[in-house]
Amino acid sequence: PDMLWLDWRWLLIVGAYPGCILSLLGMFFLNESPSWLAVKGFHGLARDVLEDMRSMNRRPKVSVDVCPKVVCGNSFANASVGIRDHAFIIFGRVMLYSTLVVAYSCFALNFVFYGGLYAIPQVLTEVHTAHSPALALILGALLEVPGLLVAVPLGLYMDRRPLLCLCGLLMSCSILAFTFGGMYQHGDYFWVYMFQGGYAAFKCSAALSFVTVYQYAAEIYPTNCRVAGTSVAFGAGRLGAIIAPVAFESLMWQWGSWSAFFFVMAAITISISVLVIFLPFETRGRALRDSIDDDQPADPFMPCLQHSTYGIAGGVHSK
């Protein structure tokens, strides 16, 4: 329970069990992609999958007719042309900033979350908690559930970009509370409560942030390059998860304290809130796009404020 002596091989084996179980369940219960089935000529199976999706979403009037695009020529040549076209869209003039911000957000969230998973167990052995470090980790994992539950109503009723900005602020404040509470908690229960509150808020806000960022990444790209665009964002996230443990050990060695890494985490998360403000496109309540319009105007960041401003301007003008 004190987590002073850990068998890392056994931990890795146990951590692999959920992935193996979910992989087996996915093989038997997940449907194949209807787009892939249509391209391969399995039009009937593609229609069956779309009918299941229509039924689950309670949209009986939506058409599920499959009109596959005929692909001619050499498959390798078509694949290379497709990749080049996708790259021109993803890193083109219209989508470049959005791609960079989404990729950076995924990188930052994975860096912070998995860096926390690596660093927090070591921090818990050095600070005062009301229970054992092992129990604190279990409670931290359970505290991610409220964040996932809150993500559902917020995703339905709050625009993506303001929600992303809020997530960055929440994560930054919770990380700072966790850090200062751990540094100055000796002899004062105020800092102990701040440490525990920051830990709980960090877990909840991290879960909320992951849902929001990945949802926005999947919605922002047009249909013909959505998979390629989201793969760029997810790949950047994996890179952040890989770098995080190395960054913690390097900062720990240079500064001699775990707090330096958490200050870096706080700076990274607050930078997400700043960059998200300038994202041009909002996706909540919008139909997923099939193509990119070079002349598409940017959406207002806070439509409610924009409308109130127009109303005031209109009133002044009418006078």
Buried (B, 14 or more C-beta within 10 A) or exposed (E): EEBEEEEEEEEEEEEEEEEEEEEEEEEEEEEEEBBEBBBEEBBEBBBBBBBEBBEEEEEEEEEBEBEBEEEEEEEEEEEEEBEEEBBEBBEEEBBEBBBBBBBBBBBBBBBBBBBBBBBBBEBBEEBBBEEBBBEBBEBBEEBBEBBEEBBEEBBEEBBBBBBBBBBBBBBBBBBBBBBBBBBBBEEEEEBBBBBBBBBBBBBBBBBBBBBBBBBBBBBBBBEBBBEBBBBBBBEBBEBBBEBBBEBBEEBBEEEEBBBBBBBBBBEBBBBBBEBBEEBBBBBBEEEEBEEBEEEEEEBBBBEEEEEEEEEEEEEEEEE
